[in-house]
Amino acid sequence: MGSLSELLFKNRQWAENNKKQDINFFSRLIPGQFPQYLWIGCCDSRVPAEMITGSQPGELLVHRNVANMVLDDDTSCLSVLQLAVEVLKVQHIIIVGHSHCGGVTAALNSDQYDGSLGSWLQNLKSIFQQHEKQFNLLSDEKERINLLCELNAVHQAVNVANTSIVRKAWKNNSPLVISSCIYNFGDGLLKKIGESISEPNNIPDQYQSLIQK
């Protein structure tokens, strides 16, 4: 069983190692953050955004939730999005799903969860229903799960593009780009999925999500 003392010990080691390598490592972080990207990813503990991209503190603004979703009633995610676009002036938003996602697996297999988690996963079921013909062509369970992981990432990129926050930014000629990626546990690589979205006119109609009102 993990303990807080174990984490505090590892934190001290990490801080000491960074100061040994660069005496100004922490002092450079004090003036403020200037991230280049907003990363919206899954809360899965196996997908640490900074580690898998080799990023340093201050380079990524990160928001994570179950199955990397962007919903129009999720004030937490939308607040982060507004901070990124309007305050920090981030110019690239990346939706990052991953292979073998537990939330996607539960939604695809109609696993029943009570409370908030069950309600949350209903949004994935809607995406599955919209593309059900594609899933009927696949018999392998892993392929079906990973297909929904990819479709979900693209749908969430479209959801970001449909927010009033992003539409306002584009109206004001902000050079804002939205991309979707999948992280593969098998080889540790990120793969871009679909086309990036840089204006309302190139939002793919076939991925307009049922969860958007």
Rosetta constraint file for C-alpha pairs under 8 A:
AtomPair CA 2 CA 6 HARMONIC 6.94 0.50
AtomPair CA 3 CA 7 HARMONIC 6.80 0.50
AtomPair CA 4 CA 8 HARMONIC 6.20 0.50
AtomPair CA 5 CA 9 HARMONIC 6.09 0.50
AtomPair CA 6 CA 10 HARMONIC 6.34 0.50
AtomPair CA 7 CA 11 HARMONIC 6.08 0.50
AtomPair CA 8 CA 12 HARMONIC 6.30 0.50
AtomPair CA 9 CA 13 HARMONIC 6.42 0.50
AtomPair CA 10 CA 14 HARMONIC 6.14 0.50
AtomPair CA 11 CA 15 HARMONIC 6.12 0.50
AtomPair CA 12 CA 16 HARMONIC 6.05 0.50
AtomPair CA 13 CA 17 HARMONIC 6.07 0.50
AtomPair CA 14 CA 18 HARMONIC 6.23 0.50
AtomPair CA 15 CA 19 HARMONIC 6.25 0.50
AtomPair CA 16 CA 20 HARMONIC 6.17 0.50
AtomPair CA 17 CA 21 HARMONIC 6.31 0.50
AtomPair CA 18 CA 22 HARMONIC 5.93 0.50
AtomPair CA 18 CA 23 HARMONIC 7.52 0.50
AtomPair CA 18 CA 25 HARMONIC 6.60 0.50
AtomPair CA 19 CA 23 HARMONIC 4.62 0.50
AtomPair CA 19 CA 24 HARMONIC 7.09 0.50
AtomPair CA 19 CA 25 HARMONIC 6.30 0.50
AtomPair CA 19 CA 26 HARMONIC 7.70 0.50
AtomPair CA 24 CA 28 HARMONIC 6.11 0.50
AtomPair CA 25 CA 29 HARMONIC 7.32 0.50
AtomPair CA 26 CA 30 HARMONIC 7.05 0.50
AtomPair CA 29 CA 33 HARMONIC 6.99 0.50
AtomPair CA 29 CA 57 HARMONIC 7.81 0.50
AtomPair CA 29 CA 58 HARMONIC 7.28 0.50
AtomPair CA 33 CA 58 HARMONIC 5.37 0.50
AtomPair CA 33 CA 59 HARMONIC 7.99 0.50
AtomPair CA 33 CA 88 HARMONIC 7.90 0.50
AtomPair CA 34 CA 58 HARMONIC 6.09 0.50
AtomPair CA 34 CA 59 HARMONIC 6.82 0.50
AtomPair CA 34 CA 88 HARMONIC 6.55 0.50
AtomPair CA 35 CA 58 HARMONIC 5.32 0.50
AtomPair CA 35 CA 59 HARMONIC 4.25 0.50
AtomPair CA 35 CA 60 HARMONIC 5.06 0.50
AtomPair CA 35 CA 61 HARMONIC 5.91 0.50
AtomPair CA 35 CA 88 HARMONIC 7.34 0.50
AtomPair CA 35 CA 90 HARMONIC 6.65 0.50
AtomPair CA 36 CA 59 HARMONIC 5.71 0.50
AtomPair CA 36 CA 60 HARMONIC 6.30 0.50
AtomPair CA 36 CA 61 HARMONIC 7.89 0.50
AtomPair CA 36 CA 90 HARMONIC 5.54 0.50
AtomPair CA 36 CA 91 HARMONIC 6.73 0.50
AtomPair CA 36 CA 92 HARMONIC 6.87 0.50
AtomPair CA 37 CA 59 HARMONIC 6.90 0.50
AtomPair CA 37 CA 60 HARMONIC 5.20 0.50
AtomPair CA 37 CA 61 HARMONIC 6.15 0.50
AtomPair CA 37 CA 90 HARMONIC 5.76 0.50
AtomPair CA 37 CA 91 HARMONIC 6.70 0.50
AtomPair CA 37 CA 92 HARMONIC 5.05 0.50
AtomPair CA 37 CA 93 HARMONIC 5.74 0.50
AtomPair CA 37 CA 94 HARMONIC 7.18 0.50
AtomPair CA 38 CA 60 HARMONIC 6.03 0.50
AtomPair CA 38 CA 61 HARMONIC 4.76 0.50
AtomPair CA 38 CA 62 HARMONIC 5.90 0.50
AtomPair CA 38 CA 63 HARMONIC 7.66 0.50
AtomPair CA 38 CA 81 HARMONIC 7.76 0.50
AtomPair CA 38 CA 84 HARMONIC 6.56 0.50
AtomPair CA 38 CA 90 HARMONIC 6.68 0.50
AtomPair CA 38 CA 92 HARMONIC 6.42 0.50
AtomPair CA 38 CA 93 HARMONIC 4.70 0.50
AtomPair CA 38 CA 94 HARMONIC 6.16 0.50
AtomPair CA 39 CA 49 HARMONIC 7.59 0.50
AtomPair CA 39 CA 60 HARMONIC 6.58 0.50
AtomPair CA 39 CA 61 HARMONIC 6.04 0.50
AtomPair CA 39 CA 62 HARMONIC 4.79 0.50
AtomPair CA 39 CA 63 HARMONIC 6.22 0.50
AtomPair CA 39 CA 93 HARMONIC 6.11 0.50
AtomPair CA 39 CA 94 HARMONIC 5.00 0.50
AtomPair CA 39 CA 95 HARMONIC 6.19 0.50
AtomPair CA 39 CA 96 HARMONIC 7.05 0.50
AtomPair CA 40 CA 62 HARMONIC 6.05 0.50
AtomPair CA 40 CA 63 HARMONIC 4.88 0.50
AtomPair CA 40 CA 64 HARMONIC 5.66 0.50
AtomPair CA 40 CA 68 HARMONIC 6.11 0.50
AtomPair CA 40 CA 69 HARMONIC 7.89 0.50
AtomPair CA 40 CA 93 HARMONIC 7.55 0.50
AtomPair CA 40 CA 94 HARMONIC 6.12 0.50
AtomPair CA 40 CA 95 HARMONIC 4.88 0.50
AtomPair CA 40 CA 96 HARMONIC 6.10 0.50
AtomPair CA 41 CA 49 HARMONIC 7.89 0.50
AtomPair CA 41 CA 62 HARMONIC 7.55 0.50
AtomPair CA 41 CA 63 HARMONIC 6.35 0.50
AtomPair CA 41 CA 64 HARMONIC 4.71 0.50
AtomPair CA 41 CA 65 HARMONIC 6.65 0.50
AtomPair CA 41 CA 67 HARMONIC 7.29 0.50
AtomPair CA 41 CA 68 HARMONIC 4.52 0.50
AtomPair CA 41 CA 69 HARMONIC 7.85 0.50
AtomPair CA 41 CA 95 HARMONIC 5.98 0.50
AtomPair CA 41 CA 96 HARMONIC 4.73 0.50
AtomPair CA 41 CA 97 HARMONIC 6.08 0.50
AtomPair CA 42 CA 47 HARMONIC 7.39 0.50
AtomPair CA 42 CA 64 HARMONIC 5.05 0.50
AtomPair CA 42 CA 65 HARMONIC 5.07 0.50
AtomPair CA 42 CA 66 HARMONIC 5.32 0.50
AtomPair CA 42 CA 67 HARMONIC 4.81 0.50
AtomPair CA 42 CA 68 HARMONIC 4.27 0.50
AtomPair CA 42 CA 69 HARMONIC 7.89 0.50
AtomPair CA 42 CA 96 HARMONIC 7.10 0.50
AtomPair CA 42 CA 97 HARMONIC 6.25 0.50
AtomPair CA 42 CA 98 HARMONIC 7.63 0.50
AtomPair CA 43 CA 47 HARMONIC 7.49 0.50
AtomPair CA 43 CA 64 HARMONIC 4.88 0.50
AtomPair CA 43 CA 65 HARMONIC 4.76 0.50
AtomPair CA 43 CA 66 HARMONIC 5.50 0.50
AtomPair CA 43 CA 67 HARMONIC 7.23 0.50
AtomPair CA 43 CA 68 HARMONIC 7.39 0.50
AtomPair CA 44 CA 66 HARMONIC 7.37 0.50
AtomPair CA 44 CA 101 HARMONIC 7.89 0.50
AtomPair CA 47 CA 52 HARMONIC 7.31 0.50
AtomPair CA 47 CA 98 HARMONIC 7.84 0.50
AtomPair CA 47 CA 183 HARMONIC 7.86 0.50
AtomPair CA 48 CA 52 HARMONIC 6.26 0.50
AtomPair CA 49 CA 53 HARMONIC 6.32 0.50
AtomPair CA 49 CA 62 HARMONIC 7.51 0.50
AtomPair CA 50 CA 54 HARMONIC 5.78 0.50
AtomPair CA 50 CA 55 HARMONIC 4.76 0.50
AtomPair CA 50 CA 56 HARMONIC 6.67 0.50
AtomPair CA 50 CA 57 HARMONIC 7.75 0.50
AtomPair CA 50 CA 60 HARMONIC 7.15 0.50
AtomPair CA 51 CA 55 HARMONIC 6.56 0.50
AtomPair CA 52 CA 188 HARMONIC 7.39 0.50
AtomPair CA 55 CA 59 HARMONIC 6.17 0.50
AtomPair CA 55 CA 60 HARMONIC 7.18 0.50
AtomPair CA 56 CA 60 HARMONIC 7.87 0.50
AtomPair CA 61 CA 84 HARMONIC 7.43 0.50
AtomPair CA 63 CA 77 HARMONIC 6.87 0.50
AtomPair CA 63 CA 80 HARMONIC 7.04 0.50
AtomPair CA 64 CA 68 HARMONIC 6.25 0.50
AtomPair CA 65 CA 69 HARMONIC 6.89 0.50
AtomPair CA 66 CA 103 HARMONIC 6.41 0.50
AtomPair CA 67 CA 97 HARMONIC 6.81 0.50
AtomPair CA 67 CA 101 HARMONIC 6.97 0.50
AtomPair CA 67 CA 102 HARMONIC 7.88 0.50
AtomPair CA 67 CA 103 HARMONIC 5.61 0.50
AtomPair CA 67 CA 104 HARMONIC 6.61 0.50
AtomPair CA 68 CA 95 HARMONIC 6.99 0.50
AtomPair CA 68 CA 96 HARMONIC 6.74 0.50
AtomPair CA 68 CA 97 HARMONIC 6.16 0.50
AtomPair CA 68 CA 153 HARMONIC 7.38 0.50
AtomPair CA 68 CA 156 HARMONIC 7.65 0.50
AtomPair CA 69 CA 152 HARMONIC 7.82 0.50
AtomPair CA 69 CA 153 HARMONIC 7.87 0.50
AtomPair CA 69 CA 156 HARMONIC 5.79 0.50
AtomPair CA 70 CA 74 HARMONIC 7.19 0.50
AtomPair CA 70 CA 77 HARMONIC 6.67 0.50
AtomPair CA 70 CA 78 HARMONIC 7.78 0.50
AtomPair CA 70 CA 156 HARMONIC 5.59 0.50
AtomPair CA 70 CA 159 HARMONIC 6.21 0.50
AtomPair CA 70 CA 160 HARMONIC 6.57 0.50
AtomPair CA 71 CA 77 HARMONIC 7.86 0.50
AtomPair CA 71 CA 159 HARMONIC 7.19 0.50
AtomPair CA 71 CA 211 HARMONIC 7.41 0.50
AtomPair CA 71 CA 212 HARMONIC 7.66 0.50
AtomPair CA 72 CA 78 HARMONIC 7.67 0.50
AtomPair CA 72 CA 163 HARMONIC 7.57 0.50
AtomPair CA 72 CA 212 HARMONIC 6.98 0.50
AtomPair CA 74 CA 78 HARMONIC 6.28 0.50
AtomPair CA 75 CA 79 HARMONIC 5.78 0.50
AtomPair CA 76 CA 80 HARMONIC 6.45 0.50
AtomPair CA 77 CA 81 HARMONIC 6.19 0.50
AtomPair CA 78 CA 82 HARMONIC 6.09 0.50
AtomPair CA 79 CA 83 HARMONIC 6.16 0.50
AtomPair CA 80 CA 84 HARMONIC 6.10 0.50
AtomPair CA 81 CA 85 HARMONIC 6.13 0.50
AtomPair CA 81 CA 165 HARMONIC 7.55 0.50
AtomPair CA 82 CA 86 HARMONIC 5.56 0.50
AtomPair CA 82 CA 87 HARMONIC 7.30 0.50
AtomPair CA 82 CA 165 HARMONIC 6.21 0.50
AtomPair CA 83 CA 87 HARMONIC 5.05 0.50
AtomPair CA 83 CA 88 HARMONIC 6.25 0.50
AtomPair CA 84 CA 88 HARMONIC 4.95 0.50
AtomPair CA 84 CA 89 HARMONIC 5.95 0.50
AtomPair CA 84 CA 90 HARMONIC 5.40 0.50
AtomPair CA 85 CA 89 HARMONIC 4.80 0.50
AtomPair CA 85 CA 90 HARMONIC 5.38 0.50
AtomPair CA 85 CA 91 HARMONIC 7.29 0.50
AtomPair CA 85 CA 165 HARMONIC 7.48 0.50
AtomPair CA 85 CA 166 HARMONIC 7.45 0.50
AtomPair CA 85 CA 169 HARMONIC 7.39 0.50
AtomPair CA 86 CA 169 HARMONIC 7.80 0.50
AtomPair CA 90 CA 176 HARMONIC 7.57 0.50
AtomPair CA 91 CA 174 HARMONIC 7.73 0.50
AtomPair CA 91 CA 175 HARMONIC 6.06 0.50
AtomPair CA 91 CA 176 HARMONIC 4.51 0.50
AtomPair CA 91 CA 177 HARMONIC 6.16 0.50
AtomPair CA 92 CA 176 HARMONIC 5.79 0.50
AtomPair CA 92 CA 177 HARMONIC 4.85 0.50
AtomPair CA 92 CA 178 HARMONIC 5.87 0.50
AtomPair CA 92 CA 179 HARMONIC 7.62 0.50
AtomPair CA 93 CA 176 HARMONIC 7.66 0.50
AtomPair CA 93 CA 177 HARMONIC 6.25 0.50
AtomPair CA 93 CA 178 HARMONIC 4.73 0.50
AtomPair CA 93 CA 179 HARMONIC 6.29 0.50
AtomPair CA 94 CA 157 HARMONIC 7.64 0.50
AtomPair CA 94 CA 178 HARMONIC 5.86 0.50
AtomPair CA 94 CA 179 HARMONIC 4.87 0.50
AtomPair CA 94 CA 180 HARMONIC 5.54 0.50
AtomPair CA 94 CA 181 HARMONIC 7.09 0.50
AtomPair CA 95 CA 153 HARMONIC 5.99 0.50
AtomPair CA 95 CA 154 HARMONIC 7.79 0.50
AtomPair CA 95 CA 156 HARMONIC 6.80 0.50
AtomPair CA 95 CA 157 HARMONIC 6.03 0.50
AtomPair CA 95 CA 178 HARMONIC 7.74 0.50
AtomPair CA 95 CA 179 HARMONIC 6.26 0.50
AtomPair CA 95 CA 180 HARMONIC 4.61 0.50
AtomPair CA 95 CA 181 HARMONIC 6.15 0.50
AtomPair CA 96 CA 153 HARMONIC 6.38 0.50
AtomPair CA 96 CA 180 HARMONIC 5.91 0.50
AtomPair CA 96 CA 181 HARMONIC 4.81 0.50
AtomPair CA 96 CA 182 HARMONIC 5.55 0.50
AtomPair CA 96 CA 183 HARMONIC 6.94 0.50
AtomPair CA 97 CA 101 HARMONIC 7.78 0.50
AtomPair CA 97 CA 149 HARMONIC 6.15 0.50
AtomPair CA 97 CA 150 HARMONIC 6.97 0.50
AtomPair CA 97 CA 152 HARMONIC 7.63 0.50
AtomPair CA 97 CA 153 HARMONIC 5.60 0.50
AtomPair CA 97 CA 180 HARMONIC 7.87 0.50
AtomPair CA 97 CA 181 HARMONIC 6.28 0.50
AtomPair CA 97 CA 182 HARMONIC 4.78 0.50
AtomPair CA 97 CA 183 HARMONIC 6.25 0.50
AtomPair CA 98 CA 149 HARMONIC 6.52 0.50
AtomPair CA 98 CA 182 HARMONIC 4.88 0.50
AtomPair CA 98 CA 183 HARMONIC 4.39 0.50
AtomPair CA 98 CA 184 HARMONIC 5.86 0.50
AtomPair CA 98 CA 185 HARMONIC 7.45 0.50
AtomPair CA 99 CA 145 HARMONIC 7.80 0.50
AtomPair CA 99 CA 146 HARMONIC 5.57 0.50
AtomPair CA 99 CA 149 HARMONIC 6.53 0.50
AtomPair CA 99 CA 182 HARMONIC 6.93 0.50
AtomPair CA 99 CA 183 HARMONIC 6.32 0.50
AtomPair CA 99 CA 184 HARMONIC 5.24 0.50
AtomPair CA 99 CA 185 HARMONIC 6.35 0.50
AtomPair CA 100 CA 104 HARMONIC 7.75 0.50
AtomPair CA 100 CA 105 HARMONIC 7.13 0.50
AtomPair CA 100 CA 142 HARMONIC 7.40 0.50
AtomPair CA 100 CA 145 HARMONIC 6.56 0.50
AtomPair CA 100 CA 146 HARMONIC 6.33 0.50
AtomPair CA 100 CA 149 HARMONIC 7.80 0.50
AtomPair CA 100 CA 185 HARMONIC 7.99 0.50
AtomPair CA 101 CA 105 HARMONIC 6.11 0.50
AtomPair CA 101 CA 145 HARMONIC 7.64 0.50
AtomPair CA 101 CA 146 HARMONIC 7.88 0.50
AtomPair CA 101 CA 149 HARMONIC 6.90 0.50
AtomPair CA 102 CA 106 HARMONIC 6.15 0.50
AtomPair CA 103 CA 107 HARMONIC 6.27 0.50
AtomPair CA 103 CA 121 HARMONIC 6.88 0.50
AtomPair CA 104 CA 108 HARMONIC 6.09 0.50
AtomPair CA 104 CA 121 HARMONIC 7.86 0.50
AtomPair CA 104 CA 124 HARMONIC 6.82 0.50
AtomPair CA 104 CA 145 HARMONIC 6.61 0.50
AtomPair CA 104 CA 148 HARMONIC 6.76 0.50
AtomPair CA 104 CA 149 HARMONIC 6.39 0.50
AtomPair CA 105 CA 109 HARMONIC 6.10 0.50
AtomPair CA 105 CA 145 HARMONIC 5.86 0.50
AtomPair CA 106 CA 110 HARMONIC 5.95 0.50
AtomPair CA 106 CA 111 HARMONIC 4.88 0.50
AtomPair CA 106 CA 112 HARMONIC 7.72 0.50
AtomPair CA 106 CA 121 HARMONIC 7.82 0.50
AtomPair CA 107 CA 111 HARMONIC 6.27 0.50
AtomPair CA 107 CA 121 HARMONIC 5.88 0.50
AtomPair CA 107 CA 122 HARMONIC 7.13 0.50
AtomPair CA 107 CA 124 HARMONIC 6.07 0.50
AtomPair CA 107 CA 125 HARMONIC 5.62 0.50
AtomPair CA 108 CA 124 HARMONIC 7.94 0.50
AtomPair CA 108 CA 125 HARMONIC 6.76 0.50
AtomPair CA 108 CA 128 HARMONIC 7.19 0.50
AtomPair CA 108 CA 145 HARMONIC 7.00 0.50
AtomPair CA 108 CA 148 HARMONIC 7.91 0.50
AtomPair CA 112 CA 118 HARMONIC 6.64 0.50
AtomPair CA 113 CA 117 HARMONIC 6.18 0.50
AtomPair CA 113 CA 118 HARMONIC 4.48 0.50
AtomPair CA 114 CA 118 HARMONIC 5.12 0.50
AtomPair CA 114 CA 119 HARMONIC 7.77 0.50
AtomPair CA 115 CA 119 HARMONIC 6.54 0.50
AtomPair CA 116 CA 120 HARMONIC 6.07 0.50
AtomPair CA 117 CA 121 HARMONIC 6.23 0.50
AtomPair CA 118 CA 122 HARMONIC 6.57 0.50
AtomPair CA 119 CA 123 HARMONIC 7.65 0.50
AtomPair CA 120 CA 124 HARMONIC 7.90 0.50
AtomPair CA 121 CA 125 HARMONIC 6.66 0.50
AtomPair CA 122 CA 126 HARMONIC 6.45 0.50
AtomPair CA 123 CA 127 HARMONIC 6.76 0.50
AtomPair CA 123 CA 211 HARMONIC 6.35 0.50
AtomPair CA 124 CA 128 HARMONIC 6.37 0.50
AtomPair CA 124 CA 152 HARMONIC 7.19 0.50
AtomPair CA 125 CA 129 HARMONIC 6.21 0.50
AtomPair CA 126 CA 130 HARMONIC 6.28 0.50
AtomPair CA 126 CA 209 HARMONIC 8.00 0.50
AtomPair CA 126 CA 210 HARMONIC 6.22 0.50
AtomPair CA 126 CA 211 HARMONIC 7.09 0.50
AtomPair CA 127 CA 131 HARMONIC 6.54 0.50
AtomPair CA 127 CA 148 HARMONIC 7.90 0.50
AtomPair CA 127 CA 151 HARMONIC 7.61 0.50
AtomPair CA 127 CA 152 HARMONIC 6.89 0.50
AtomPair CA 127 CA 155 HARMONIC 7.87 0.50
AtomPair CA 127 CA 209 HARMONIC 6.69 0.50
AtomPair CA 127 CA 210 HARMONIC 6.84 0.50
AtomPair CA 128 CA 132 HARMONIC 5.65 0.50
AtomPair CA 128 CA 135 HARMONIC 7.98 0.50
AtomPair CA 128 CA 148 HARMONIC 6.78 0.50
AtomPair CA 130 CA 210 HARMONIC 7.46 0.50
AtomPair CA 131 CA 135 HARMONIC 6.94 0.50
AtomPair CA 132 CA 136 HARMONIC 6.30 0.50
AtomPair CA 133 CA 137 HARMONIC 6.85 0.50
AtomPair CA 134 CA 138 HARMONIC 7.29 0.50
AtomPair CA 135 CA 144 HARMONIC 6.12 0.50
AtomPair CA 135 CA 147 HARMONIC 7.89 0.50
AtomPair CA 138 CA 143 HARMONIC 6.95 0.50
AtomPair CA 138 CA 144 HARMONIC 6.32 0.50
AtomPair CA 139 CA 143 HARMONIC 7.83 0.50
AtomPair CA 139 CA 144 HARMONIC 7.47 0.50
AtomPair CA 140 CA 144 HARMONIC 6.41 0.50
AtomPair CA 141 CA 145 HARMONIC 6.23 0.50
AtomPair CA 142 CA 146 HARMONIC 6.14 0.50
AtomPair CA 143 CA 147 HARMONIC 5.99 0.50
AtomPair CA 144 CA 148 HARMONIC 6.38 0.50
AtomPair CA 145 CA 149 HARMONIC 6.29 0.50
AtomPair CA 146 CA 150 HARMONIC 6.27 0.50
AtomPair CA 147 CA 151 HARMONIC 6.14 0.50
AtomPair CA 148 CA 152 HARMONIC 5.78 0.50
AtomPair CA 149 CA 153 HARMONIC 6.35 0.50
AtomPair CA 149 CA 182 HARMONIC 7.68 0.50
AtomPair CA 150 CA 154 HARMONIC 6.48 0.50
AtomPair CA 150 CA 181 HARMONIC 7.77 0.50
AtomPair CA 150 CA 182 HARMONIC 6.58 0.50
AtomPair CA 150 CA 193 HARMONIC 6.88 0.50
AtomPair CA 151 CA 155 HARMONIC 6.12 0.50
AtomPair CA 152 CA 156 HARMONIC 6.13 0.50
AtomPair CA 153 CA 157 HARMONIC 6.39 0.50
AtomPair CA 153 CA 180 HARMONIC 5.61 0.50
AtomPair CA 153 CA 181 HARMONIC 6.76 0.50
AtomPair CA 153 CA 182 HARMONIC 7.44 0.50
AtomPair CA 153 CA 193 HARMONIC 7.75 0.50
AtomPair CA 154 CA 158 HARMONIC 6.44 0.50
AtomPair CA 154 CA 180 HARMONIC 5.65 0.50
AtomPair CA 154 CA 193 HARMONIC 6.89 0.50
AtomPair CA 154 CA 194 HARMONIC 6.80 0.50
AtomPair CA 154 CA 207 HARMONIC 7.04 0.50
AtomPair CA 155 CA 159 HARMONIC 6.23 0.50
AtomPair CA 155 CA 207 HARMONIC 5.59 0.50
AtomPair CA 155 CA 208 HARMONIC 6.69 0.50
AtomPair CA 155 CA 209 HARMONIC 5.91 0.50
AtomPair CA 156 CA 160 HARMONIC 6.22 0.50
AtomPair CA 157 CA 161 HARMONIC 6.33 0.50
AtomPair CA 157 CA 178 HARMONIC 6.27 0.50
AtomPair CA 157 CA 179 HARMONIC 6.38 0.50
AtomPair CA 157 CA 180 HARMONIC 6.05 0.50
AtomPair CA 157 CA 197 HARMONIC 7.94 0.50
AtomPair CA 158 CA 162 HARMONIC 6.20 0.50
AtomPair CA 158 CA 197 HARMONIC 7.99 0.50
AtomPair CA 158 CA 203 HARMONIC 6.56 0.50
AtomPair CA 158 CA 204 HARMONIC 7.73 0.50
AtomPair CA 158 CA 207 HARMONIC 6.99 0.50
AtomPair CA 158 CA 208 HARMONIC 6.54 0.50
AtomPair CA 158 CA 209 HARMONIC 7.56 0.50
AtomPair CA 159 CA 163 HARMONIC 6.55 0.50
AtomPair CA 159 CA 208 HARMONIC 7.74 0.50
AtomPair CA 159 CA 209 HARMONIC 7.20 0.50
AtomPair CA 159 CA 212 HARMONIC 7.04 0.50
AtomPair CA 160 CA 166 HARMONIC 6.98 0.50
AtomPair CA 160 CA 178 HARMONIC 7.70 0.50
AtomPair CA 161 CA 166 HARMONIC 5.84 0.50
AtomPair CA 161 CA 167 HARMONIC 6.86 0.50
AtomPair CA 161 CA 178 HARMONIC 7.25 0.50
AtomPair CA 161 CA 197 HARMONIC 7.41 0.50
AtomPair CA 161 CA 200 HARMONIC 7.22 0.50
AtomPair CA 161 CA 203 HARMONIC 7.49 0.50
AtomPair CA 162 CA 166 HARMONIC 7.03 0.50
AtomPair CA 162 CA 167 HARMONIC 6.73 0.50
AtomPair CA 163 CA 167 HARMONIC 6.25 0.50
AtomPair CA 164 CA 168 HARMONIC 5.88 0.50
AtomPair CA 165 CA 169 HARMONIC 6.39 0.50
AtomPair CA 166 CA 170 HARMONIC 6.23 0.50
AtomPair CA 166 CA 176 HARMONIC 7.86 0.50
AtomPair CA 167 CA 171 HARMONIC 6.11 0.50
AtomPair CA 167 CA 200 HARMONIC 7.49 0.50
AtomPair CA 168 CA 172 HARMONIC 6.27 0.50
AtomPair CA 169 CA 173 HARMONIC 6.41 0.50
AtomPair CA 169 CA 174 HARMONIC 5.27 0.50
AtomPair CA 169 CA 176 HARMONIC 7.45 0.50
AtomPair CA 170 CA 174 HARMONIC 5.23 0.50
AtomPair CA 170 CA 175 HARMONIC 7.19 0.50
AtomPair CA 170 CA 176 HARMONIC 7.00 0.50
AtomPair CA 170 CA 199 HARMONIC 6.57 0.50
AtomPair CA 170 CA 200 HARMONIC 7.97 0.50
AtomPair CA 175 CA 198 HARMONIC 7.33 0.50
AtomPair CA 176 CA 198 HARMONIC 5.94 0.50
AtomPair CA 176 CA 199 HARMONIC 7.97 0.50
AtomPair CA 177 CA 196 HARMONIC 6.57 0.50
AtomPair CA 177 CA 197 HARMONIC 5.64 0.50
AtomPair CA 177 CA 198 HARMONIC 4.52 0.50
AtomPair CA 177 CA 199 HARMONIC 7.85 0.50
AtomPair CA 178 CA 196 HARMONIC 5.52 0.50
AtomPair CA 178 CA 197 HARMONIC 5.01 0.50
AtomPair CA 178 CA 198 HARMONIC 6.40 0.50
AtomPair CA 179 CA 192 HARMONIC 7.44 0.50
AtomPair CA 179 CA 193 HARMONIC 7.71 0.50
AtomPair CA 179 CA 194 HARMONIC 7.91 0.50
AtomPair CA 179 CA 195 HARMONIC 7.02 0.50
AtomPair CA 179 CA 196 HARMONIC 4.57 0.50
AtomPair CA 179 CA 197 HARMONIC 6.48 0.50
AtomPair CA 180 CA 192 HARMONIC 5.98 0.50
AtomPair CA 180 CA 193 HARMONIC 5.42 0.50
AtomPair CA 180 CA 194 HARMONIC 6.97 0.50
AtomPair CA 180 CA 195 HARMONIC 7.99 0.50
AtomPair CA 180 CA 196 HARMONIC 7.24 0.50
AtomPair CA 181 CA 190 HARMONIC 6.33 0.50
AtomPair CA 181 CA 191 HARMONIC 5.30 0.50
AtomPair CA 181 CA 192 HARMONIC 4.29 0.50
AtomPair CA 181 CA 193 HARMONIC 5.14 0.50
AtomPair CA 182 CA 190 HARMONIC 5.55 0.50
AtomPair CA 182 CA 191 HARMONIC 5.22 0.50
AtomPair CA 182 CA 192 HARMONIC 6.50 0.50
AtomPair CA 182 CA 193 HARMONIC 6.86 0.50
AtomPair CA 183 CA 188 HARMONIC 6.70 0.50
AtomPair CA 183 CA 189 HARMONIC 5.74 0.50
AtomPair CA 183 CA 190 HARMONIC 4.42 0.50
AtomPair CA 183 CA 191 HARMONIC 6.43 0.50
AtomPair CA 184 CA 188 HARMONIC 5.43 0.50
AtomPair CA 184 CA 189 HARMONIC 5.58 0.50
AtomPair CA 184 CA 190 HARMONIC 6.47 0.50
AtomPair CA 184 CA 191 HARMONIC 7.89 0.50
AtomPair CA 185 CA 189 HARMONIC 7.60 0.50
AtomPair CA 197 CA 202 HARMONIC 5.97 0.50
AtomPair CA 197 CA 203 HARMONIC 6.07 0.50
AtomPair CA 198 CA 202 HARMONIC 7.03 0.50
AtomPair CA 199 CA 203 HARMONIC 7.27 0.50
AtomPair CA 204 CA 208 HARMONIC 7.05 0.50
AtomPair CA 208 CA 212 HARMONIC 7.69 0.50
